[in-house]
Every structure is written in C-alpha cells, then in structure tokens.
C-alpha cells in the first residue's frame, strides 16, 4: 500500500512539475515570439532603430554572404543600408510559414523560422530560413545572434 501511495505521489508531483514547466515555457515562447514579431515589423517598415531595440548590445549577425557584424550600431548601419540601397526603401512583407523553438536553458533559445519575404512594388518574393539565438537579458528576451539564408532546393545528386 505504501508503494502505491508513493507511486501516486510521484506521479502527481511529475504531472504538476511538467504542467508548471510547460506554462513557464509557453510564457517564454510568447515573449520570444513578441520580440521576433517586433523585429519583423521593424524590418517590414524599414525602421532599423526599432529593429535594433530587439537586439542585445553585443548581438552578432552573419549576412547571407558570410560577413560577420557585431554590436547593435554596426548591425543597424548595415541593415539600414540594405533597406535603403538594396530594397530601395520599398515595402517589404514577411509571412512566417514555420517556426521551431528549442530552449538550451532557461535563458537561451534557438528559433528557426521559415519566412516568405515579398517586395511589394515588384511582387518578387524569396523563401528564407532565419536562425535566431535569443537570450533573456534583465528579464527581457532579446535577439543575441541571427543569420538568414535563402532557402532553395538542393541540387539533384547523380543517381546510378
């Protein structure tokens, strides 16, 4: 009888502990999604000052060509140049098609998003896989690293 009571007690403890952990994780996922949404909206509107508010002070960004940018200010300057010169200040629209979040610990997570980015004036769009590392800094989630690549079909391998 003691064993049954012990098993039931452990099961209740594990269930409650799991439910609490899931609630906490859900709250964190909501906060992470909110910061990524803010970054996405800033990118769409071309407001790189607002975009860099979502970054940690020493954020690292690797551009699609492999160049590494560190610090908010350097990233802001580079992204503003991209929006002004490459995108010619055109309206950009992002559509998230898939998101995967993996917590490394209570204060760090990796988020992989598949996005469709459309330039409104000429209706061109590309599919991007964006990887973010997010960190809790002073009880607020921030982007500590990000890198995006255009998602393309891999070349077909020769078959024998």
N, C-alpha and C positions, 0 to 999 in steps of 0.2 A: 504494500500500500504506500509506503514511503517513497518507493521508486516511482510510482505513478504520479504522486504529488510533485516530486522533484521534476519529472519529465514535463508535466503540465506547467509548472512554474517557469522552467527554462523556455518552453515553447512560447508562453505569454511574453516573457522578457525579450526573446528574439523578435517576436512579432512587433511588439511596441518599439523596440530599438530600430527595427527596419522601417517601420512607419515614420518614426521621427527623422531618421536619416533621409528618407525619400522626401519628406516635407521640406527639410533644410535644403536638399539638393534642388528641389523644384523652385524654391525661393531664389537660390543662386542662379539657376538656369534662367529664370525670369529676369534677374538683374543683368546677367550676361547678354541675354537677347536684347534687352533695352539699350545697353551701351553699343552693341553692334548695329542696332536699328538707327541709333543716333548718328553713328559714323556713316552708315549707308545714306541716310537722308542728307547729311552734310555733303557727301560725295555727289549725290544727285544734283544738289543745288549749287555746287561749286564753292561752298563755304569752307575753305580749308582751315580757317581759325576755329570754327565749330568742330571740324573733324579732329583737329589735334587736341581738343579738350578731352577726347575719349582715350588718349594715349598716356602711357606712363612717361615720366620725364626722360627716361633713357630708353625709350622704345627703339626697336630695330626693325627696319623694313628692307626686304630684299625685292628689288624690282624685277620685272619679267626677264631682264637681260642679265641678271645676276649681280648687279651693283648693290652694295650694302649702304644703307643710310641709317645713321644713328641720331638720336635726340629728336625731340618734338620739332624744334625750329628747322633743322635740316630736312626733316620729312615734310613739314609744311611747305617749305620753299620748293622742294622738288614736286610735290603733288599739285601745288598751285600752278607751276609751270606746265605740268601735264594738262590740267584743266584749261588753262589759257591758250596754250600753243597747240597741243596735240588735238584736244577736243574743241578747240576754238570757242570756248565758253558756251558750247551747245548744251541743251537739256539732255541729261542722261537719266535713264530709268533702270532700276535694278529689280529683278524678280528672283527671289530665293526659291530654288527648286528642291533643295535637300540640305539638311543640317545634321551634323553629328557632333555631340559634345562628349568629351572624355575628361573626367576630373583626374588630375595627377595627385592632388592632395586637396585639403580643404580650401586652399587659397590660390590654386593654379589649375587651369583647364586648357585643353586644346579644343578648338572648334573648327571643323572643316565644313565649308559651305560650298554648294554648287549654285552659281548665280548665272542669270542671263542678263547681260548688260546691253541696253539698246540706246543708241544715239538717236534722239527724236527727229531731228531735221532731215536726216538721210535714211532713217529706218534701218541702219546697219546694226547687227547685234552679234555678240560673241558669247560663248559659254566659258565661264571662268570657275576654276576651283581655287578658293581662297582659304588659306590656313591662318588661323589666329591663335596666338597664345595670349590668354587673359589672366590677369593676376588681381588679387584683392589687395588694394593699397588703401590703408586707413579706412577700412570698412566699405570701400567703393571698388567695384570692378572696373578695370582699365585694360586696354589693349597693350601688351608689352612687346609683341612681335607680330608681324603679318607678312604674308607673301602670297601673291596670286599668279596663277599661270592660266593660259588659255587651254581649255580642255578640248582636245582633238582626238580623233580616232587614231590609235597607233597604226603604224604601217603593217601591212599584212606580211606575215612571215612566210618564207617559201615552204611549200609542202612537198613531201617526197612520196 
